[in-house]
């Protein structure tokens, strides 16, 4: 059974480590969410799309940044779980707001689950090499 260490309000050092792990993934996820929304919401202003994608990326990386994985499997599994939970709410919301299809919702869930798993794994690989 895989267990994981989650640090919400640890020491200042834990906060700095979490912030560093979070910043690595933030801009990638923000850009992907922005272009995903832009492809489905042609009549929405760029500012609204940027704010919506910013908020979702912030939620995702906040959830990914609090984990202190001990293995690649643990990081990938936690990332997939975070991606799945958040993307189900995203897919539900976008399906209602933008009147999208079930295919778009399933693609969003599958894509974000895989993307968060990959981002968590890359974070683990990168930060385990530099001992942060």
SERO-4910 file (N, C-alpha, C, O; in steps of 0.05 Angstrom, whole numbers):
BEGIN
 pado doro    nc1    nc2    nc3   cac1   cac2   cac3    cc1    cc2    cc3    oc1    oc2    oc3
  Unk    A     17    -24      0      0      0      0     18     25      0     37     27     16
  Unk    A     11     43    -17     27     68    -19     16     88      1     -8     94      1
  Unk    A     34     99     17     26    121     35     41    146     27     62    144     13
  Unk    A     31    169     35     44    194     26     45    213     49     29    212     68
  Unk    A     65    230     49     68    251     69     58    277     57     66    286     36
  Unk    A     39    290     71     28    315     63     35    336     84     31    332    108
  Unk    A     46    359     75     53    380     94     37    405     87     41    417     66
  Unk    A     19    412    104      3    436    100     15    461    112     21    480     98
  Unk    A     19    460    138     31    483    152     54    473    169     52    470    193
  Unk    A     76    467    156    100    458    170    117    482    177    108    503    183
  Unk    A    143    477    175    162    498    181    165    517    157    154    512    136
  Unk    A    181    538    161    187    556    139    202    541    117    198    547     93
  Unk    A    219    523    124    234    507    104    215    490     87    218    488     63
  Unk    A    195    478    100    175    462     85    160    480     66    153    472     43
  Unk    A    153    504     75    139    523     58    155    531     33    145    533     11
  Unk    A    181    536     37    199    543     14    201    519     -5    200    524    -29
  Unk    A    203    495      5    205    471    -12    179    468    -28    179    463    -52
  Unk    A    156    472    -15    130    470    -28    127    491    -49    117    485    -71
  Unk    A    136    515    -43    134    537    -63    151    531    -88    142    536   -110
  Unk    A    175    521    -83    192    514   -106    179    492   -123    180    494   -148
  Unk    A    168    471   -111    155    450   -126    131    460   -141    125    452   -163
  Unk    A    117    479   -128     93    490   -140    100    507   -165     86    505   -185
  Unk    A    120    524   -163    127    542   -185    135    527   -210    132    536   -232
  Unk    A    147    503   -206    156    488   -229    132    480   -247    134    482   -271
  Unk    A    110    473   -235     87    463   -250     67    485   -257     51    481   -275
  Unk    A     68    507   -243     46    527   -246     43    538   -274     21    537   -285
  Unk    A     65    547   -286     63    560   -312     55    541   -334     41    548   -353
  Unk    A     65    516   -332     57    496   -352     27    490   -350     14    490   -371
  Unk    A     17    485   -326    -11    480   -323    -29    504   -331    -50    500   -343
  Unk    A    -20    528   -324    -35    552   -331    -37    554   -361    -59    560   -371
  Unk    A    -15    551   -376    -16    553   -405    -34    531   -417    -50    537   -435
  Unk    A    -32    507   -407    -49    486   -418    -78    491   -413    -95    488   -431
  Unk    A    -85    499   -389   -113    505   -383   -123    529   -399   -146    528   -408
  Unk    A   -107    549   -403   -115    572   -419   -122    564   -447   -143    572   -458
  Unk    A   -104    549   -460   -109    541   -488   -132    521   -490   -146    520   -510
  Unk    A   -136    504   -470   -159    486   -470   -185    502   -468   -203    496   -484
  Unk    A   -186    521   -451   -210    538   -449   -214    555   -474   -237    558   -484
  Unk    A   -192    566   -484   -194    583   -508   -205    567   -532   -219    578   -549
  Unk    A   -199    542   -534   -209    525   -556   -239    520   -554   -252    515   -575
  Unk    A   -250    521   -530   -278    516   -527   -296    540   -522   -320    539   -526
  Unk    A   -284    562   -515   -300    586   -509   -291    610   -526   -277    628   -518
  Unk    A   -300    609   -551   -291    629   -571   -303    657   -564   -291    677   -571
  Unk    A   -326    658   -552   -339    684   -547   -333    696   -520   -344    716   -512
  Unk    A   -314    684   -506   -306    694   -479   -281    711   -481   -263    704   -497
  Unk    A   -279    732   -466   -256    750   -467   -231    735   -457   -232    717   -441
  Unk    A   -209    745   -467   -183    733   -460   -178    737   -430   -166    719   -417
  Unk    A   -186    759   -419   -182    764   -390   -197    744   -373   -185    733   -354
  Unk    A   -222    738   -380   -237    718   -365   -225    691   -367   -223    676   -348
  Unk    A   -215    683   -391   -202    658   -395   -176    656   -379   -170    635   -367
  Unk    A   -161    678   -379   -136    678   -364   -141    675   -334   -127    661   -320
  Unk    A   -162    689   -324   -168    687   -295   -178    659   -288   -170    648   -268
  Unk    A   -196    648   -304   -206    621   -299   -183    600   -300   -182    583   -282
  Unk    A   -166    601   -320   -145    582   -322   -124    586   -299   -112    567   -290
  Unk    A   -120    612   -291   -102    618   -269   -112    604   -243    -97    592   -229
  Unk    A   -138    607   -238   -150    596   -214   -148    565   -214   -141    554   -193
  Unk    A   -153    552   -236   -151    523   -237   -122    514   -234   -117    495   -219
  Unk    A   -104    527   -247    -76    520   -245    -66    524   -216    -51    508   -206
  Unk    A    -76    545   -203    -68    550   -175    -78    528   -157    -64    519   -139
  Unk    A   -103    519   -161   -114    497   -145    -98    472   -149    -91    458   -130
  Unk    A    -92    466   -174    -77    441   -180    -49    441   -168    -41    422   -155
  Unk    A    -34    463   -172     -7    463   -162     -6    466   -132     13    457   -119
  Unk    A    -26    478   -120    -27    479    -91    -31    451    -79    -19    444    -59
  Unk    A    -47    435    -92    -50    407    -83    -26    391    -89    -19    373    -72
  Unk    A    -12    395   -111     12    380   -117     36    388    -99     53    372    -93
  Unk    A     37    414    -92     60    424    -77     62    416    -48     83    418    -36
  Unk    A     40    406    -37     40    398     -8     50    370     -3     55    362     19
  Unk    A     53    355    -24     62    327    -21     92    325    -20    106    339    -35
  Unk    A    102    308     -2    130    302     -1    134    272     -8    135    255     10
  Unk    A    136    266    -34    137    238    -42    164    225    -36    185    238    -35
  Unk    A    162    199    -30    187    184    -25    195    166    -49    217    155    -49
  Unk    A    177    164    -68    183    148    -92    169    160   -116    150    176   -114
  Unk    A    178    151   -140    165    160   -164    136    150   -166    119    164   -175
  Unk    A    132    125   -157    105    114   -158     86    130   -140     63    136   -148
  Unk    A     95    137   -117     79    153    -98     72    180   -110     50    190   -108
  Unk    A     92    193   -123     87    219   -135     67    217   -158     49    234   -161
  Unk    A     71    197   -175     53    194   -198     24    187   -189      5    198   -200
  Unk    A     22    170   -169     -5    163   -159    -20    186   -147    -43    191   -152
  Unk    A     -5    201   -130    -17    225   -118    -25    246   -139    -46    258   -138
  Unk    A     -7    251   -158    -13    270   -179    -37    262   -195    -53    279   -202
  Unk    A    -39    236   -201    -63    226   -216    -88    230   -200   -109    238   -211
  Unk    A    -87    225   -174   -110    229   -157   -119    258   -156   -143    264   -159
  Unk    A   -100    276   -153   -106    305   -152   -117    313   -179   -138    327   -180
  Unk    A   -105    304   -201   -114    311   -228   -143    301   -232   -159    315   -244
  Unk    A   -148    277   -223   -175    266   -228   -196    281   -212   -217    289   -223
  Unk    A   -191    286   -187   -211    300   -170   -216    328   -180   -240    336   -182
  Unk    A   -196    343   -186   -199    370   -195   -212    371   -223   -229    387   -229
  Unk    A   -203    353   -241   -213    354   -268   -242    345   -270   -256    354   -288
  Unk    A   -252    328   -252   -280    321   -252   -297    346   -246   -317    351   -258
  Unk    A   -288    363   -227   -302    388   -222   -300    407   -245   -319    421   -252
  Unk    A   -277    408   -258   -273    425   -282   -291    416   -304   -305    433   -317
  Unk    A   -291    391   -309   -308    380   -331   -338    385   -326   -353    392   -344
  Unk    A   -346    382   -301   -374    387   -294   -381    416   -299   -402    422   -310
  Unk    A   -364    434   -290   -369    462   -292   -369    471   -321   -386    486   -330
  Unk    A   -348    463   -336   -347    471   -364   -369    459   -381   -379    472   -400
  Unk    A   -378    435   -374   -400    423   -389   -426    440   -386   -441    443   -404
  Unk    A   -430    451   -362   -453    467   -357   -450    495   -368   -468    505   -382
  Unk    A   -427    508   -363   -423    536   -372   -420    539   -402   -432    557   -414
  Unk    A   -405    521   -414   -399    524   -443   -416    505   -460   -412    504   -485
  Unk    A   -433    489   -448   -450    470   -463   -433    452   -481   -438    450   -505
  Unk    A   -413    439   -468   -396    422   -483   -406    393   -483   -425    387   -469
  Unk    A   -393    376   -498   -402    349   -501   -390    331   -479   -373    339   -464
  Unk    A   -401    307   -478   -390    287   -459   -362    280   -467   -345    274   -450
  Unk    A   -356    280   -493   -329    274   -502   -309    294   -492   -287    286   -483
  Unk    A   -316    320   -491   -298    340   -481   -294    336   -451   -271    339   -441
  Unk    A   -315    329   -436   -313    324   -408   -294    300   -402   -277    302   -385
  Unk    A   -298    279   -417   -281    255   -413   -252    260   -421   -233    251   -408
  Unk    A   -248    276   -442   -221    283   -450   -208    301   -429   -184    298   -423
  Unk    A   -223    319   -417   -213    336   -396   -204    320   -372   -182    324   -361
  Unk    A   -221    301   -364   -214    285   -340   -190    268   -346   -171    267   -330
  Unk    A   -190    254   -368   -167    237   -375   -141    252   -378   -120    244   -369
  Unk    A   -143    275   -393   -119    291   -398   -108    303   -373    -83    303   -369
  Unk    A   -125    315   -356   -115    327   -331   -104    307   -311    -86    312   -297
  Unk    A   -117    283   -311   -107    262   -293    -78    254   -302    -60    252   -285
  Unk    A    -75    250   -328    -48    243   -338    -28    265   -335     -6    261   -327
  Unk    A    -37    290   -341    -19    313   -339     -9    318   -310     15    323   -306
  Unk    A    -27    316   -291    -19    320   -263     -1    298   -253     17    303   -238
  Unk    A     -6    274   -262     11    251   -255     39    256   -266     59    251   -253
  Unk    A     41    264   -291     67    270   -304     81    293   -290    105    291   -284
  Unk    A     66    315   -284     79    338   -270     89    330   -243    111    339   -235
  Unk    A     73    314   -228     82    306   -201    107    288   -203    125    290   -187
  Unk    A    108    271   -223    131    253   -228    155    269   -235    177    264   -225
  Unk    A    152    288   -253    175    305   -261    185    322   -237    209    325   -234
  Unk    A    166    332   -222    175    347   -197    191    329   -179    212    337   -169
  Unk    A    182    304   -175    197    286   -158    224    280   -169    244    281   -155
  Unk    A    225    274   -195    252    268   -208    271    292   -206    294    289   -199
  Unk    A    261    316   -211    277    339   -211    287    346   -183    310    350   -178
  Unk    A    268    348   -164    275    356   -137    289    335   -120    303    341   -101
  Unk    A    286    309   -128    301    289   -114    331    290   -122    348    282   -106
  Unk    A    336    299   -146    364    302   -155    378    325   -142    402    323   -136
  Unk    A    364    347   -137    377    370   -124    372    371    -94    379    391    -81
  Unk    A    361    350    -83    357    347    -54    341    370    -41    349    380    -20
  Unk    A    319    376    -54    301    396    -41    276    381    -31    258    394    -20
***
